[in-house]
Amino acid sequence: MRASERLQVIAIWVALWLPSIALADYRAYARGQEAAADGKWSEVEAAMQESLAANPAPKVRVKLYGQRFAPYVPQYYLGLAAYRQNDCAGALRWFGDATAASIIAQVPEFKGVADAARGDCGTRLATNKPAVDKPAVIEKPVVAPPVVTQNPPPATPSKPRCRCSPATRRSRRLLLRPSPRRWWRPHCRGHCRTGWPGATAP
């Protein structure tokens, strides 16, 4: 076989092989769409992951098989499957995929479902978000200022008035009879100061 004939055979083989691969990729996508219509979300995830691995670039319109044309956005169906299985984090991740967001926005059916799911998931995540514990505020005890009590000034003791008993006064008068009568009183005071018997303080 000449070289030119070999090249023709290879070209024909490649021409037949490439469409079969592309068709197989879109068939997985179509299978995932049918599973989504039946609500079989685990099957949707498996089919769309297979399709995404073969062709990750989304397109607005592709030929799936025969005369069936549809948007090719496996990220949308992965987000829908996650949302239907209450995986809001996964749904928001797939719906917000940078390569698929522009295609989803161009398909009204996809955009409406994705927007509703994003709004619902945003509310759920905000509601279930655990509250941040605030640090406990330790109240300092109120300490009353010390009460300063002023001690009253010490009382100045009054000097006791010395009085002589009647017996002492009589004895003093007898001793001091020649003297003027007024002298006995000073002697009586002196008598009290020296502590003679008969002298008492009031």
C-alpha positions as CSV (number, residue, x, y, z in Angstrom):
1,M,0.0,0.0,0.0
2,R,1.4,3.3,-1.0
3,A,1.9,6.2,1.5
4,S,-0.9,8.2,-0.1
5,E,-3.4,5.4,0.3
6,R,-2.3,4.9,3.9
7,L,-3.0,8.6,4.6
8,Q,-6.4,8.4,3.1
9,V,-7.3,5.4,5.3
10,I,-6.1,7.2,8.4
11,A,-8.1,10.3,7.4
12,I,-11.2,8.3,6.9
13,W,-10.8,6.5,10.2
14,V,-10.3,9.8,12.1
15,A,-13.3,11.3,10.4
16,L,-15.4,8.4,11.5
17,W,-13.9,8.2,15.0
18,L,-14.2,11.8,16.1
19,P,-18.0,12.2,15.6
20,S,-18.5,9.0,17.5
21,I,-16.6,10.4,20.5
22,A,-18.5,13.7,20.3
23,L,-21.8,11.9,20.0
24,A,-20.9,9.7,23.0
25,D,-20.1,12.8,25.1
26,Y,-23.5,14.4,24.3
27,R,-25.3,11.2,24.8
28,A,-24.0,11.2,28.4
29,Y,-25.4,14.7,28.7
30,A,-28.7,13.7,27.2
31,R,-28.9,10.8,29.6
32,G,-28.3,13.2,32.5
33,Q,-31.1,15.4,31.3
34,E,-33.5,12.4,31.2
35,A,-32.5,11.5,34.7
36,A,-33.2,15.1,35.9
37,A,-36.7,14.9,34.4
38,D,-37.3,11.7,36.4
39,G,-35.8,13.2,39.6
40,K,-32.9,10.7,39.8
41,W,-30.4,13.1,41.1
42,S,-27.6,10.7,41.8
43,E,-27.7,9.5,38.2
44,V,-27.8,13.2,37.0
45,E,-24.5,13.8,38.9
46,A,-22.8,10.7,37.4
47,A,-23.9,11.5,33.9
48,M,-23.0,15.2,34.1
49,Q,-19.6,14.5,35.7
50,E,-18.9,12.1,32.8
51,S,-20.0,14.7,30.2
52,L,-18.0,17.4,32.0
53,A,-14.8,15.4,32.0
54,A,-15.1,14.9,28.2
55,N,-16.1,18.4,27.3
56,P,-15.9,21.0,30.1
57,A,-16.8,24.0,27.8
58,P,-20.5,24.9,28.0
59,K,-22.3,26.0,24.8
60,V,-25.5,27.8,24.1
61,R,-26.6,25.2,21.5
62,V,-25.3,21.8,20.5
63,K,-26.7,18.8,18.6
64,L,-27.1,16.0,21.1
65,Y,-28.2,13.3,18.6
66,G,-30.5,13.1,15.6
67,Q,-32.4,16.4,15.4
68,R,-32.2,17.2,19.0
69,F,-30.5,20.5,19.9
70,A,-30.1,21.9,23.4
71,P,-27.9,24.1,25.5
72,Y,-24.9,22.2,26.8
73,V,-24.3,23.3,30.4
74,P,-23.5,20.3,32.6
75,Q,-22.5,22.7,35.4
76,Y,-26.2,23.8,35.6
77,Y,-27.4,20.3,36.0
78,L,-24.8,19.5,38.7
79,G,-25.9,22.6,40.6
80,L,-29.6,21.5,40.2
81,A,-28.8,18.0,41.5
82,A,-27.0,19.5,44.5
83,Y,-29.9,21.8,45.2
84,R,-32.4,19.1,45.0
85,Q,-30.4,17.0,47.5
86,N,-30.2,20.0,49.9
87,D,-26.5,20.6,49.2
88,C,-26.7,24.4,49.0
89,A,-23.0,24.9,49.1
90,G,-22.5,22.6,46.1
91,A,-25.5,24.3,44.3
92,L,-24.1,27.8,44.8
93,R,-20.6,26.6,43.6
94,W,-21.9,25.1,40.4
95,F,-24.4,27.8,39.6
96,G,-21.7,30.4,40.1
97,D,-19.1,28.6,37.9
98,A,-17.3,31.2,35.9
99,T,-17.4,29.3,32.6
100,A,-21.1,28.4,32.9
101,A,-22.6,31.6,34.4
102,S,-22.7,33.5,31.2
103,I,-24.4,30.6,29.3
104,I,-26.9,30.1,32.2
105,A,-27.8,33.8,32.0
106,Q,-28.6,33.4,28.2
107,V,-31.1,30.5,28.7
108,P,-34.2,31.9,30.4
109,E,-35.3,28.5,31.8
110,F,-31.9,27.9,33.3
111,K,-31.5,31.4,34.7
112,G,-34.9,31.3,36.4
113,V,-34.2,28.1,38.2
114,A,-30.7,29.1,39.1
115,D,-31.7,32.4,40.5
116,A,-34.5,30.9,42.6
117,A,-32.1,28.2,44.0
118,R,-29.5,30.8,44.8
119,G,-32.0,32.9,46.7
120,D,-33.4,30.0,48.6
121,C,-29.9,28.7,49.5
122,G,-28.8,32.1,50.6
123,T,-31.7,32.3,53.0
124,R,-31.0,28.8,54.3
125,L,-27.4,29.4,54.9
126,A,-28.0,32.7,56.6
127,T,-30.6,31.0,58.9
128,N,-28.5,28.0,59.8
129,K,-25.4,30.1,60.4
130,P,-24.2,29.5,64.0
131,A,-24.2,32.6,66.1
132,V,-20.9,34.0,67.1
133,D,-20.5,33.7,70.9
134,K,-19.8,37.1,72.3
135,P,-17.2,37.2,75.0
136,A,-18.7,37.2,78.5
137,V,-18.6,40.6,80.1
138,I,-17.3,40.3,83.6
139,E,-18.8,43.0,85.7
140,K,-16.4,44.4,88.2
141,P,-17.9,44.6,91.7
142,V,-18.7,48.0,92.9
143,V,-16.4,48.7,95.8
144,A,-17.9,51.3,98.2
145,P,-15.4,54.0,99.2
146,P,-14.1,53.5,102.7
147,V,-16.1,55.4,105.3
148,V,-13.7,57.6,107.2
149,T,-14.9,58.0,110.7
150,Q,-13.6,60.9,112.6
151,N,-12.9,60.2,116.2
152,P,-14.2,62.8,118.5
153,P,-11.5,64.8,120.2
154,P,-10.6,63.5,123.5
155,A,-12.5,65.1,126.3
156,T,-10.4,67.3,128.5
157,P,-10.8,66.0,132.0
158,S,-12.1,68.7,134.3
159,K,-10.2,69.3,137.4
160,P,-12.1,68.0,140.3
161,R,-13.1,70.5,142.9
162,C,-11.7,69.6,146.2
163,R,-14.0,69.6,149.1
164,C,-13.2,69.0,152.6
165,S,-15.4,66.8,154.7
166,P,-17.3,68.5,157.6
167,A,-15.0,66.7,160.1
168,T,-11.9,68.1,158.4
169,R,-13.4,71.6,158.3
170,R,-14.1,71.5,162.0
171,S,-10.6,70.3,162.8
172,R,-9.1,73.0,160.7
173,R,-11.2,75.6,162.3
174,L,-10.0,74.5,165.7
175,L,-6.4,74.6,164.6
176,L,-6.8,77.9,162.8
177,R,-9.1,79.7,165.3
178,P,-6.8,82.6,166.0
179,S,-6.5,83.3,162.3
180,P,-9.2,85.0,160.2
181,R,-12.0,82.7,159.2
182,R,-11.3,83.1,155.5
183,W,-8.0,81.3,155.9
184,W,-9.4,77.8,156.4
185,R,-10.6,77.5,152.8
186,P,-7.2,77.8,151.3
187,H,-5.8,75.3,153.8
188,C,-8.7,73.0,152.9
189,R,-7.7,73.2,149.3
190,G,-4.1,72.5,150.1
191,H,-5.2,69.7,152.3
192,C,-7.0,68.1,149.3
193,R,-4.0,68.6,147.1
194,T,-1.7,66.8,149.5
195,G,-4.2,63.9,149.9
196,W,-4.9,64.3,153.6
197,P,-7.6,62.1,155.0
198,G,-11.0,63.6,155.0
199,A,-10.6,65.4,151.6
200,T,-12.9,64.1,148.9
201,A,-13.4,65.1,145.3
202,P,-16.9,65.5,144.0
